[in-house]
Amino acid sequence: MADKSQSWKDNKPGKMFVDQSCIACDACVLTAPNNFHMHDEDGHAFVAKQPSSPEEEELCKEAMEGCPVEAIGNDGE
C-alpha cells in the first residue's frame, strides 16, 4: 500500500501519488502515459498530471492496480 508521507515531491498535487517504493518498472507510464512520467535522473515514476476525465481515472486506477510494488496511491482528495 502506497504511503502518502513517502510520496515523491515531483507528484502534481491531488489525489493520485507515487511513493518512494517505486522501482521504475515503467508499468504506470505505459498504462497511463498522460498521467505518469518517469524521472530520468532519479529513476522513479511520478504523477505528472492528475486525472481529469473518466477515461484518465480508469487508466490511473488500472496503473495503480498493476503496480508490482503498490507504489501508487489514491488518497481521494
Helices and strands as residue ranges (DSSP letters): G 4-6, E 16-18, H 27-31, E 36-39, E 44-47, H 54-66, E 72-74
